[in-house]
Amino acid sequence: MYAHAVGGGFVGHYEISYWTFDKTNGNGLMTYVKPETVKITGSDESGNPAPLITTLTIAPSACHIGFDWEYESEKEAFLDPAGYIVDGALVQLTLDAGGDYQTGYASVDVKEAHEFGFYVDTLDDAGGAAMITIEEFYTIPCVGGKLLPLDSSALLIGGLTSMSVWMAPAVAGLAGAGVYLVKFRKHRD
């Protein structure tokens, strides 16, 4: 898990005023509770033909985004799915048969040129609205355009580098002892 301290909450580039809210002819709404929490409510009884999707999107300036989510619905979850968006593709977080209250954590790798956001969809626009609450939102900035993972090759290179610094005196000592033995043997013969 990544540290939340890297970029916590809806602040800086992710301040809520930089996001785009769209309720696509429905009556969904977005509620900004505090820098750490945003709620998105899907459409209900708008009088427009379903499905209707309510979105909150932004162009990310980070390579990694993470958040906790909480979902509540007044009816079956499969009628009002919710999740996140990456470059126009909907990624459903809720389980269709998961009940009217669900929670979880999501960790998403994104590219700077992509769009990222959250959504609540309504397939029937009736019988009650669903809401997704986003909390503990954080980002990890890109380094040189990429998120740099700490993998085994980095550890190997680091280990060889540090090992060579500490091994140099030992290798030099062995080489010196070998030269001494060769000279000593030549004098004995």
PyMOL CGO cylinders between C-alpha atoms (Angstrom):
from pymol import cmd
from pymol.cgo import CYLINDER

trace = [
    CYLINDER, 0.00, 0.00, 0.00, 1.21, 3.50, -0.75, 0.3, 1, 1, 1, 1, 1, 1,
    CYLINDER, 1.21, 3.50, -0.75, 1.57, 6.23, 1.86, 0.3, 1, 1, 1, 1, 1, 1,
    CYLINDER, 1.57, 6.23, 1.86, -1.38, 8.62, 1.98, 0.3, 1, 1, 1, 1, 1, 1,
    CYLINDER, -1.38, 8.62, 1.98, 0.97, 11.47, 2.87, 0.3, 1, 1, 1, 1, 1, 1,
    CYLINDER, 0.97, 11.47, 2.87, 2.19, 11.73, -0.74, 0.3, 1, 1, 1, 1, 1, 1,
    CYLINDER, 2.19, 11.73, -0.74, -0.83, 13.78, -1.76, 0.3, 1, 1, 1, 1, 1, 1,
    CYLINDER, -0.83, 13.78, -1.76, -3.80, 13.48, 0.58, 0.3, 1, 1, 1, 1, 1, 1,
    CYLINDER, -3.80, 13.48, 0.58, -7.30, 14.73, -0.10, 0.3, 1, 1, 1, 1, 1, 1,
    CYLINDER, -7.30, 14.73, -0.10, -8.93, 16.81, -2.78, 0.3, 1, 1, 1, 1, 1, 1,
    CYLINDER, -8.93, 16.81, -2.78, -6.30, 19.57, -2.63, 0.3, 1, 1, 1, 1, 1, 1,
    CYLINDER, -6.30, 19.57, -2.63, -3.80, 21.20, -5.00, 0.3, 1, 1, 1, 1, 1, 1,
    CYLINDER, -3.80, 21.20, -5.00, -4.29, 19.96, -8.58, 0.3, 1, 1, 1, 1, 1, 1,
    CYLINDER, -4.29, 19.96, -8.58, -7.13, 17.75, -7.28, 0.3, 1, 1, 1, 1, 1, 1,
    CYLINDER, -7.13, 17.75, -7.28, -9.06, 20.54, -5.56, 0.3, 1, 1, 1, 1, 1, 1,
    CYLINDER, -9.06, 20.54, -5.56, -12.73, 19.96, -6.27, 0.3, 1, 1, 1, 1, 1, 1,
    CYLINDER, -12.73, 19.96, -6.27, -13.05, 23.15, -8.36, 0.3, 1, 1, 1, 1, 1, 1,
    CYLINDER, -13.05, 23.15, -8.36, -10.77, 21.55, -11.02, 0.3, 1, 1, 1, 1, 1, 1,
    CYLINDER, -10.77, 21.55, -11.02, -13.02, 18.51, -11.50, 0.3, 1, 1, 1, 1, 1, 1,
    CYLINDER, -13.02, 18.51, -11.50, -15.82, 18.39, -14.08, 0.3, 1, 1, 1, 1, 1, 1,
    CYLINDER, -15.82, 18.39, -14.08, -19.25, 17.37, -12.80, 0.3, 1, 1, 1, 1, 1, 1,
    CYLINDER, -19.25, 17.37, -12.80, -21.75, 16.01, -15.34, 0.3, 1, 1, 1, 1, 1, 1,
    CYLINDER, -21.75, 16.01, -15.34, -25.23, 14.65, -14.60, 0.3, 1, 1, 1, 1, 1, 1,
    CYLINDER, -25.23, 14.65, -14.60, -26.17, 13.87, -18.26, 0.3, 1, 1, 1, 1, 1, 1,
    CYLINDER, -26.17, 13.87, -18.26, -29.78, 15.11, -18.22, 0.3, 1, 1, 1, 1, 1, 1,
    CYLINDER, -29.78, 15.11, -18.22, -30.46, 13.48, -14.85, 0.3, 1, 1, 1, 1, 1, 1,
    CYLINDER, -30.46, 13.48, -14.85, -30.72, 15.06, -11.44, 0.3, 1, 1, 1, 1, 1, 1,
    CYLINDER, -30.72, 15.06, -11.44, -27.63, 13.57, -9.79, 0.3, 1, 1, 1, 1, 1, 1,
    CYLINDER, -27.63, 13.57, -9.79, -25.52, 15.74, -7.53, 0.3, 1, 1, 1, 1, 1, 1,
    CYLINDER, -25.52, 15.74, -7.53, -22.03, 16.11, -6.12, 0.3, 1, 1, 1, 1, 1, 1,
    CYLINDER, -22.03, 16.11, -6.12, -21.42, 17.11, -2.51, 0.3, 1, 1, 1, 1, 1, 1,
    CYLINDER, -21.42, 17.11, -2.51, -18.02, 18.31, -1.34, 0.3, 1, 1, 1, 1, 1, 1,
    CYLINDER, -18.02, 18.31, -1.34, -17.91, 17.49, 2.35, 0.3, 1, 1, 1, 1, 1, 1,
    CYLINDER, -17.91, 17.49, 2.35, -14.31, 18.42, 3.21, 0.3, 1, 1, 1, 1, 1, 1,
    CYLINDER, -14.31, 18.42, 3.21, -10.89, 18.19, 1.53, 0.3, 1, 1, 1, 1, 1, 1,
    CYLINDER, -10.89, 18.19, 1.53, -10.87, 14.45, 2.20, 0.3, 1, 1, 1, 1, 1, 1,
    CYLINDER, -10.87, 14.45, 2.20, -14.43, 13.54, 1.21, 0.3, 1, 1, 1, 1, 1, 1,
    CYLINDER, -14.43, 13.54, 1.21, -16.65, 13.86, -1.88, 0.3, 1, 1, 1, 1, 1, 1,
    CYLINDER, -16.65, 13.86, -1.88, -20.09, 12.29, -2.36, 0.3, 1, 1, 1, 1, 1, 1,
    CYLINDER, -20.09, 12.29, -2.36, -21.66, 11.61, -5.75, 0.3, 1, 1, 1, 1, 1, 1,
    CYLINDER, -21.66, 11.61, -5.75, -25.37, 10.80, -5.88, 0.3, 1, 1, 1, 1, 1, 1,
    CYLINDER, -25.37, 10.80, -5.88, -26.88, 9.23, -8.98, 0.3, 1, 1, 1, 1, 1, 1,
    CYLINDER, -26.88, 9.23, -8.98, -30.03, 10.36, -10.72, 0.3, 1, 1, 1, 1, 1, 1,
    CYLINDER, -30.03, 10.36, -10.72, -33.49, 9.38, -9.47, 0.3, 1, 1, 1, 1, 1, 1,
    CYLINDER, -33.49, 9.38, -9.47, -36.95, 10.31, -10.81, 0.3, 1, 1, 1, 1, 1, 1,
    CYLINDER, -36.95, 10.31, -10.81, -35.57, 12.89, -13.26, 0.3, 1, 1, 1, 1, 1, 1,
    CYLINDER, -35.57, 12.89, -13.26, -38.22, 12.17, -15.88, 0.3, 1, 1, 1, 1, 1, 1,
    CYLINDER, -38.22, 12.17, -15.88, -35.56, 11.50, -18.54, 0.3, 1, 1, 1, 1, 1, 1,
    CYLINDER, -35.56, 11.50, -18.54, -35.00, 8.14, -20.21, 0.3, 1, 1, 1, 1, 1, 1,
    CYLINDER, -35.00, 8.14, -20.21, -32.50, 5.88, -18.41, 0.3, 1, 1, 1, 1, 1, 1,
    CYLINDER, -32.50, 5.88, -18.41, -29.70, 4.92, -18.24, 0.3, 1, 1, 1, 1, 1, 1,
    CYLINDER, -29.70, 4.92, -18.24, -28.29, 8.14, -16.82, 0.3, 1, 1, 1, 1, 1, 1,
    CYLINDER, -28.29, 8.14, -16.82, -24.73, 8.46, -15.56, 0.3, 1, 1, 1, 1, 1, 1,
    CYLINDER, -24.73, 8.46, -15.56, -23.42, 11.02, -13.08, 0.3, 1, 1, 1, 1, 1, 1,
    CYLINDER, -23.42, 11.02, -13.08, -19.66, 11.64, -13.30, 0.3, 1, 1, 1, 1, 1, 1,
    CYLINDER, -19.66, 11.64, -13.30, -16.91, 13.66, -11.66, 0.3, 1, 1, 1, 1, 1, 1,
    CYLINDER, -16.91, 13.66, -11.66, -13.71, 13.72, -13.76, 0.3, 1, 1, 1, 1, 1, 1,
    CYLINDER, -13.71, 13.72, -13.76, -10.25, 15.32, -13.98, 0.3, 1, 1, 1, 1, 1, 1,
    CYLINDER, -10.25, 15.32, -13.98, -7.06, 15.01, -16.05, 0.3, 1, 1, 1, 1, 1, 1,
    CYLINDER, -7.06, 15.01, -16.05, -4.60, 13.50, -13.55, 0.3, 1, 1, 1, 1, 1, 1,
    CYLINDER, -4.60, 13.50, -13.55, -1.14, 14.90, -12.90, 0.3, 1, 1, 1, 1, 1, 1,
    CYLINDER, -1.14, 14.90, -12.90, -0.08, 11.75, -11.06, 0.3, 1, 1, 1, 1, 1, 1,
    CYLINDER, -0.08, 11.75, -11.06, 0.76, 8.20, -12.04, 0.3, 1, 1, 1, 1, 1, 1,
    CYLINDER, 0.76, 8.20, -12.04, -1.08, 6.54, -9.19, 0.3, 1, 1, 1, 1, 1, 1,
    CYLINDER, -1.08, 6.54, -9.19, -4.37, 7.30, -7.44, 0.3, 1, 1, 1, 1, 1, 1,
    CYLINDER, -4.37, 7.30, -7.44, -5.83, 5.55, -4.42, 0.3, 1, 1, 1, 1, 1, 1,
    CYLINDER, -5.83, 5.55, -4.42, -8.98, 6.01, -2.34, 0.3, 1, 1, 1, 1, 1, 1,
    CYLINDER, -8.98, 6.01, -2.34, -11.44, 4.42, 0.05, 0.3, 1, 1, 1, 1, 1, 1,
    CYLINDER, -11.44, 4.42, 0.05, -15.06, 4.22, -1.11, 0.3, 1, 1, 1, 1, 1, 1,
    CYLINDER, -15.06, 4.22, -1.11, -18.43, 3.66, 0.46, 0.3, 1, 1, 1, 1, 1, 1,
    CYLINDER, -18.43, 3.66, 0.46, -21.58, 2.87, -1.52, 0.3, 1, 1, 1, 1, 1, 1,
    CYLINDER, -21.58, 2.87, -1.52, -25.19, 3.22, -0.37, 0.3, 1, 1, 1, 1, 1, 1,
    CYLINDER, -25.19, 3.22, -0.37, -28.34, 2.58, -2.37, 0.3, 1, 1, 1, 1, 1, 1,
    CYLINDER, -28.34, 2.58, -2.37, -32.07, 2.68, -1.70, 0.3, 1, 1, 1, 1, 1, 1,
    CYLINDER, -32.07, 2.68, -1.70, -32.56, -0.42, -3.87, 0.3, 1, 1, 1, 1, 1, 1,
    CYLINDER, -32.56, -0.42, -3.87, -30.67, -3.33, -5.44, 0.3, 1, 1, 1, 1, 1, 1,
    CYLINDER, -30.67, -3.33, -5.44, -27.07, -2.47, -6.30, 0.3, 1, 1, 1, 1, 1, 1,
    CYLINDER, -27.07, -2.47, -6.30, -27.27, -3.87, -9.85, 0.3, 1, 1, 1, 1, 1, 1,
    CYLINDER, -27.27, -3.87, -9.85, -29.71, -1.07, -10.81, 0.3, 1, 1, 1, 1, 1, 1,
    CYLINDER, -29.71, -1.07, -10.81, -27.30, 1.70, -9.72, 0.3, 1, 1, 1, 1, 1, 1,
    CYLINDER, -27.30, 1.70, -9.72, -23.69, 0.53, -10.17, 0.3, 1, 1, 1, 1, 1, 1,
    CYLINDER, -23.69, 0.53, -10.17, -20.83, 2.81, -9.14, 0.3, 1, 1, 1, 1, 1, 1,
    CYLINDER, -20.83, 2.81, -9.14, -17.07, 2.97, -9.63, 0.3, 1, 1, 1, 1, 1, 1,
    CYLINDER, -17.07, 2.97, -9.63, -14.29, 4.93, -11.26, 0.3, 1, 1, 1, 1, 1, 1,
    CYLINDER, -14.29, 4.93, -11.26, -13.45, 6.01, -14.82, 0.3, 1, 1, 1, 1, 1, 1,
    CYLINDER, -13.45, 6.01, -14.82, -10.10, 5.76, -16.60, 0.3, 1, 1, 1, 1, 1, 1,
    CYLINDER, -10.10, 5.76, -16.60, -9.93, 7.42, -20.00, 0.3, 1, 1, 1, 1, 1, 1,
    CYLINDER, -9.93, 7.42, -20.00, -13.66, 6.97, -20.62, 0.3, 1, 1, 1, 1, 1, 1,
    CYLINDER, -13.66, 6.97, -20.62, -13.82, 3.31, -19.52, 0.3, 1, 1, 1, 1, 1, 1,
    CYLINDER, -13.82, 3.31, -19.52, -16.09, 2.58, -16.54, 0.3, 1, 1, 1, 1, 1, 1,
    CYLINDER, -16.09, 2.58, -16.54, -14.61, 0.29, -13.89, 0.3, 1, 1, 1, 1, 1, 1,
    CYLINDER, -14.61, 0.29, -13.89, -17.36, -0.94, -11.58, 0.3, 1, 1, 1, 1, 1, 1,
    CYLINDER, -17.36, -0.94, -11.58, -16.41, -1.16, -7.91, 0.3, 1, 1, 1, 1, 1, 1,
    CYLINDER, -16.41, -1.16, -7.91, -19.78, -2.29, -6.59, 0.3, 1, 1, 1, 1, 1, 1,
    CYLINDER, -19.78, -2.29, -6.59, -20.97, -5.87, -6.79, 0.3, 1, 1, 1, 1, 1, 1,
    CYLINDER, -20.97, -5.87, -6.79, -24.34, -6.32, -8.48, 0.3, 1, 1, 1, 1, 1, 1,
    CYLINDER, -24.34, -6.32, -8.48, -25.47, -8.78, -5.80, 0.3, 1, 1, 1, 1, 1, 1,
    CYLINDER, -25.47, -8.78, -5.80, -23.51, -7.06, -3.03, 0.3, 1, 1, 1, 1, 1, 1,
    CYLINDER, -23.51, -7.06, -3.03, -26.37, -5.38, -1.21, 0.3, 1, 1, 1, 1, 1, 1,
    CYLINDER, -26.37, -5.38, -1.21, -27.34, -1.78, -0.64, 0.3, 1, 1, 1, 1, 1, 1,
    CYLINDER, -27.34, -1.78, -0.64, -24.24, -0.95, 1.44, 0.3, 1, 1, 1, 1, 1, 1,
    CYLINDER, -24.24, -0.95, 1.44, -20.71, -1.77, 0.23, 0.3, 1, 1, 1, 1, 1, 1,
    CYLINDER, -20.71, -1.77, 0.23, -17.22, -0.49, 1.00, 0.3, 1, 1, 1, 1, 1, 1,
    CYLINDER, -17.22, -0.49, 1.00, -13.74, -0.95, -0.35, 0.3, 1, 1, 1, 1, 1, 1,
    CYLINDER, -13.74, -0.95, -0.35, -10.39, 0.46, -1.34, 0.3, 1, 1, 1, 1, 1, 1,
    CYLINDER, -10.39, 0.46, -1.34, -9.13, 1.07, -4.88, 0.3, 1, 1, 1, 1, 1, 1,
    CYLINDER, -9.13, 1.07, -4.88, -5.62, 1.61, -6.18, 0.3, 1, 1, 1, 1, 1, 1,
    CYLINDER, -5.62, 1.61, -6.18, -5.33, 2.75, -9.81, 0.3, 1, 1, 1, 1, 1, 1,
    CYLINDER, -5.33, 2.75, -9.81, -2.34, 3.39, -12.09, 0.3, 1, 1, 1, 1, 1, 1,
    CYLINDER, -2.34, 3.39, -12.09, -3.07, 6.18, -14.57, 0.3, 1, 1, 1, 1, 1, 1,
    CYLINDER, -3.07, 6.18, -14.57, -1.28, 8.09, -17.32, 0.3, 1, 1, 1, 1, 1, 1,
    CYLINDER, -1.28, 8.09, -17.32, -1.06, 11.86, -17.27, 0.3, 1, 1, 1, 1, 1, 1,
    CYLINDER, -1.06, 11.86, -17.27, -2.87, 12.19, -20.61, 0.3, 1, 1, 1, 1, 1, 1,
    CYLINDER, -2.87, 12.19, -20.61, -5.83, 10.10, -19.42, 0.3, 1, 1, 1, 1, 1, 1,
    CYLINDER, -5.83, 10.10, -19.42, -9.03, 11.23, -17.78, 0.3, 1, 1, 1, 1, 1, 1,
    CYLINDER, -9.03, 11.23, -17.78, -9.83, 9.90, -14.31, 0.3, 1, 1, 1, 1, 1, 1,
    CYLINDER, -9.83, 9.90, -14.31, -13.05, 10.16, -12.33, 0.3, 1, 1, 1, 1, 1, 1,
    CYLINDER, -13.05, 10.16, -12.33, -15.88, 8.58, -10.39, 0.3, 1, 1, 1, 1, 1, 1,
    CYLINDER, -15.88, 8.58, -10.39, -19.40, 7.63, -11.45, 0.3, 1, 1, 1, 1, 1, 1,
    CYLINDER, -19.40, 7.63, -11.45, -22.81, 6.46, -10.33, 0.3, 1, 1, 1, 1, 1, 1,
    CYLINDER, -22.81, 6.46, -10.33, -24.97, 4.97, -13.07, 0.3, 1, 1, 1, 1, 1, 1,
    CYLINDER, -24.97, 4.97, -13.07, -28.73, 4.48, -12.89, 0.3, 1, 1, 1, 1, 1, 1,
    CYLINDER, -28.73, 4.48, -12.89, -30.33, 1.89, -15.13, 0.3, 1, 1, 1, 1, 1, 1,
    CYLINDER, -30.33, 1.89, -15.13, -33.93, 2.70, -14.24, 0.3, 1, 1, 1, 1, 1, 1,
    CYLINDER, -33.93, 2.70, -14.24, -33.93, 6.30, -12.83, 0.3, 1, 1, 1, 1, 1, 1,
    CYLINDER, -33.93, 6.30, -12.83, -36.60, 5.27, -10.32, 0.3, 1, 1, 1, 1, 1, 1,
    CYLINDER, -36.60, 5.27, -10.32, -37.10, 3.83, -6.87, 0.3, 1, 1, 1, 1, 1, 1,
    CYLINDER, -37.10, 3.83, -6.87, -34.32, 5.71, -5.09, 0.3, 1, 1, 1, 1, 1, 1,
    CYLINDER, -34.32, 5.71, -5.09, -30.82, 6.98, -5.75, 0.3, 1, 1, 1, 1, 1, 1,
    CYLINDER, -30.82, 6.98, -5.75, -27.43, 5.45, -5.05, 0.3, 1, 1, 1, 1, 1, 1,
    CYLINDER, -27.43, 5.45, -5.05, -24.45, 7.34, -3.66, 0.3, 1, 1, 1, 1, 1, 1,
    CYLINDER, -24.45, 7.34, -3.66, -20.70, 6.71, -3.64, 0.3, 1, 1, 1, 1, 1, 1,
    CYLINDER, -20.70, 6.71, -3.64, -18.53, 8.49, -1.07, 0.3, 1, 1, 1, 1, 1, 1,
    CYLINDER, -18.53, 8.49, -1.07, -14.82, 8.90, -1.82, 0.3, 1, 1, 1, 1, 1, 1,
    CYLINDER, -14.82, 8.90, -1.82, -12.52, 9.32, 1.18, 0.3, 1, 1, 1, 1, 1, 1,
    CYLINDER, -12.52, 9.32, 1.18, -8.79, 9.12, 1.89, 0.3, 1, 1, 1, 1, 1, 1,
    CYLINDER, -8.79, 9.12, 1.89, -8.08, 10.18, -1.70, 0.3, 1, 1, 1, 1, 1, 1,
    CYLINDER, -8.08, 10.18, -1.70, -4.35, 10.32, -2.44, 0.3, 1, 1, 1, 1, 1, 1,
    CYLINDER, -4.35, 10.32, -2.44, -2.00, 10.53, -5.39, 0.3, 1, 1, 1, 1, 1, 1,
    CYLINDER, -2.00, 10.53, -5.39, 1.60, 9.57, -6.11, 0.3, 1, 1, 1, 1, 1, 1,
    CYLINDER, 1.60, 9.57, -6.11, 3.29, 11.91, -8.58, 0.3, 1, 1, 1, 1, 1, 1,
    CYLINDER, 3.29, 11.91, -8.58, 5.10, 10.73, -11.69, 0.3, 1, 1, 1, 1, 1, 1,
    CYLINDER, 5.10, 10.73, -11.69, 8.91, 10.65, -11.68, 0.3, 1, 1, 1, 1, 1, 1,
    CYLINDER, 8.91, 10.65, -11.68, 10.17, 11.33, -15.18, 0.3, 1, 1, 1, 1, 1, 1,
    CYLINDER, 10.17, 11.33, -15.18, 6.71, 10.49, -16.52, 0.3, 1, 1, 1, 1, 1, 1,
    CYLINDER, 6.71, 10.49, -16.52, 6.63, 7.07, -14.87, 0.3, 1, 1, 1, 1, 1, 1,
    CYLINDER, 6.63, 7.07, -14.87, 5.94, 5.60, -11.48, 0.3, 1, 1, 1, 1, 1, 1,
    CYLINDER, 5.94, 5.60, -11.48, 9.22, 4.01, -10.44, 0.3, 1, 1, 1, 1, 1, 1,
    CYLINDER, 9.22, 4.01, -10.44, 8.66, 0.71, -8.64, 0.3, 1, 1, 1, 1, 1, 1,
    CYLINDER, 8.66, 0.71, -8.64, 11.24, -0.78, -6.32, 0.3, 1, 1, 1, 1, 1, 1,
    CYLINDER, 11.24, -0.78, -6.32, 11.83, -4.13, -7.95, 0.3, 1, 1, 1, 1, 1, 1,
    CYLINDER, 11.83, -4.13, -7.95, 14.40, -6.88, -7.63, 0.3, 1, 1, 1, 1, 1, 1,
    CYLINDER, 14.40, -6.88, -7.63, 16.67, -5.52, -10.38, 0.3, 1, 1, 1, 1, 1, 1,
    CYLINDER, 16.67, -5.52, -10.38, 17.00, -2.20, -8.52, 0.3, 1, 1, 1, 1, 1, 1,
    CYLINDER, 17.00, -2.20, -8.52, 17.83, -4.11, -5.35, 0.3, 1, 1, 1, 1, 1, 1,
    CYLINDER, 17.83, -4.11, -5.35, 20.38, -6.24, -7.22, 0.3, 1, 1, 1, 1, 1, 1,
    CYLINDER, 20.38, -6.24, -7.22, 22.15, -3.22, -8.73, 0.3, 1, 1, 1, 1, 1, 1,
    CYLINDER, 22.15, -3.22, -8.73, 22.11, -1.43, -5.38, 0.3, 1, 1, 1, 1, 1, 1,
    CYLINDER, 22.11, -1.43, -5.38, 23.40, -4.54, -3.65, 0.3, 1, 1, 1, 1, 1, 1,
    CYLINDER, 23.40, -4.54, -3.65, 26.24, -5.04, -6.15, 0.3, 1, 1, 1, 1, 1, 1,
    CYLINDER, 26.24, -5.04, -6.15, 27.23, -1.39, -5.87, 0.3, 1, 1, 1, 1, 1, 1,
    CYLINDER, 27.23, -1.39, -5.87, 27.34, -1.40, -2.09, 0.3, 1, 1, 1, 1, 1, 1,
    CYLINDER, 27.34, -1.40, -2.09, 28.93, -4.86, -2.02, 0.3, 1, 1, 1, 1, 1, 1,
    CYLINDER, 28.93, -4.86, -2.02, 31.78, -3.75, -4.33, 0.3, 1, 1, 1, 1, 1, 1,
    CYLINDER, 31.78, -3.75, -4.33, 32.57, -0.83, -2.03, 0.3, 1, 1, 1, 1, 1, 1,
    CYLINDER, 32.57, -0.83, -2.03, 32.86, -3.12, 0.97, 0.3, 1, 1, 1, 1, 1, 1,
    CYLINDER, 32.86, -3.12, 0.97, 34.51, -5.99, -0.91, 0.3, 1, 1, 1, 1, 1, 1,
    CYLINDER, 34.51, -5.99, -0.91, 37.29, -3.95, -2.54, 0.3, 1, 1, 1, 1, 1, 1,
    CYLINDER, 37.29, -3.95, -2.54, 39.64, -4.13, 0.49, 0.3, 1, 1, 1, 1, 1, 1,
    CYLINDER, 39.64, -4.13, 0.49, 39.04, -7.87, 0.84, 0.3, 1, 1, 1, 1, 1, 1,
    CYLINDER, 39.04, -7.87, 0.84, 39.71, -8.53, -2.87, 0.3, 1, 1, 1, 1, 1, 1,
    CYLINDER, 39.71, -8.53, -2.87, 42.83, -6.33, -2.76, 0.3, 1, 1, 1, 1, 1, 1,
    CYLINDER, 42.83, -6.33, -2.76, 44.01, -8.21, 0.31, 0.3, 1, 1, 1, 1, 1, 1,
    CYLINDER, 44.01, -8.21, 0.31, 43.54, -11.58, -1.39, 0.3, 1, 1, 1, 1, 1, 1,
    CYLINDER, 43.54, -11.58, -1.39, 45.32, -10.33, -4.51, 0.3, 1, 1, 1, 1, 1, 1,
    CYLINDER, 45.32, -10.33, -4.51, 48.22, -9.11, -2.37, 0.3, 1, 1, 1, 1, 1, 1,
    CYLINDER, 48.22, -9.11, -2.37, 48.43, -12.42, -0.57, 0.3, 1, 1, 1, 1, 1, 1,
    CYLINDER, 48.43, -12.42, -0.57, 48.45, -14.26, -3.90, 0.3, 1, 1, 1, 1, 1, 1,
    CYLINDER, 48.45, -14.26, -3.90, 51.34, -12.13, -5.22, 0.3, 1, 1, 1, 1, 1, 1,
    CYLINDER, 51.34, -12.13, -5.22, 53.24, -12.73, -1.98, 0.3, 1, 1, 1, 1, 1, 1,
    CYLINDER, 53.24, -12.73, -1.98, 52.74, -16.50, -2.25, 0.3, 1, 1, 1, 1, 1, 1,
    CYLINDER, 52.74, -16.50, -2.25, 53.90, -16.56, -5.90, 0.3, 1, 1, 1, 1, 1, 1,
    CYLINDER, 53.90, -16.56, -5.90, 57.07, -14.58, -5.03, 0.3, 1, 1, 1, 1, 1, 1,
    CYLINDER, 57.07, -14.58, -5.03, 57.70, -16.71, -1.96, 0.3, 1, 1, 1, 1, 1, 1,
    CYLINDER, 57.70, -16.71, -1.96, 57.36, -19.93, -4.03, 0.3, 1, 1, 1, 1, 1, 1,
    CYLINDER, 57.36, -19.93, -4.03, 59.75, -18.62, -6.71, 0.3, 1, 1, 1, 1, 1, 1,
    CYLINDER, 59.75, -18.62, -6.71, 62.43, -17.95, -4.09, 0.3, 1, 1, 1, 1, 1, 1,
    CYLINDER, 62.43, -17.95, -4.09, 62.06, -21.45, -2.64, 0.3, 1, 1, 1, 1, 1, 1,
    CYLINDER, 62.06, -21.45, -2.64, 62.52, -23.17, -6.04, 0.3, 1, 1, 1, 1, 1, 1,
]
cmd.load_cgo(trace, "trace")
